[in-house]
Amino acid sequence: MHEYSLILSLIERVEQEIRSHHASAARRITISVGELSGVEADLLSYAFEIAREDTLLRTTELQVNSVAARWQCAGCARDVDSQKGLVCDNCGNPAHLVGGGEIIFESVELELPSD
């Protein structure tokens, strides 16, 4: 399950941010997961619940945004409906994936101590 190793890397990165900003915790982490990224959003969330227990993120919320796959013509840059095939109706060129294959660490909301 590579979702677990992704989560371990995410936790390590966020813990670095917590320490470098002298924060007391992270309130929320937001990530985007493309439908063709090879990562299951549910498994990612489950792995986070397990892995965060003995970390600085034990109370952190994980928000996972799903990104739909989007294809575009390599020749004329028109959007291509993958349900009809991956060839442009306009010019016949093959389509390429322009969205939905990514995993992006969007943001982290840190809790800073009040002075």
N, C-alpha and C positions, 0 to 999 in steps of 0.2 A: 504494500500500500504506500505509494509515493506521496499521498496526501499527508501522511504523518511526517515524513522527512521535510516536506514543504513547510508544515506548521512549526516544526522544530527550528528551522531556519528563520521563520517569521518571528517567533518568540525571541530568539537570540537577538535579532535586529532591533526589535522594539525594546527589549531590556537595555540595549546599548543606548537607545534614544532616551529612555527614562533616566539612566545614570548621567548621560552627558548634559541633560537639561536640568539636573537635580530635581526631577519630578518625584512625587510620592507614588504615583501609579499612572496607568493608562486607562482611560475610561472606555474608549472605543477604538477599534481598528476597523478600517474599511478596505476591502479588497474587491476587485472585479475579476470574474472568472468567465472566460469565453466558453461557449458551448462546445467548441471544437478543440479546447485546450488539452483534453485528455485528463482533466481533473474533475472529479465529482464534487459538487458544492456541498452536498449532504455529508459525504465522507470527510471533507475538509472541516466542516463545522464540528463533527463528532470527534475528529482527531484533536481539534483545538480544546474541546471540553476536557479531554483526557490529559493532554500534554501541559495544560496551563496550571494544573493543581499546585505544584510546589515551586511556582515561579512568581515573579513580580506581576504577572498578568492574571492571577487567580480570580480577580473580580472584573476583568475586562470583558466587554461585549465584543463579539466578532460580527461584523455586518458584511455579508457576501452578496455582491450585486452580480447578477447574471448578464452576460453580454451575448446577444444573438449573433450568429454567423452572418457575415455580409460579404457578398462577392461583387467584384467590379471588373469590367472589361479592361484587359491590358492595353487595348488599342485606342478606344474612344472614351474610356473612363465612365461609361454608363453603368448603373447598377444592373446586376444580372440576377434573375430569380432562379435560385438553385433548384427549385422544384421542376423547372422546365429544362434543366441541363446547365452545364457550365460553359456554354458558348454564347457569345453575344448575339442577340436577335438582330441588332443593327448592322454590325460589320463582320460577324463570324469569327472574331478572335476569341481565344480562350479567356476565361475569367480567372482572377486570382483573389485569394482571401484577403480582405482589407480590415476585417474585424471579426472577433469571436474566437480567435486562436490564442488569445493572450491571458496572462495571469498578472494582474497589476496590483501592487501595494499602493493604494490610493492615499490613505491618510491614517494618522494616529492622533487621537485627542489625549493630551497629557494633563494630569492633575498636578498643578504646581502648588507648593506650600505658600500660604499667605504670610506676608511679612508684617 
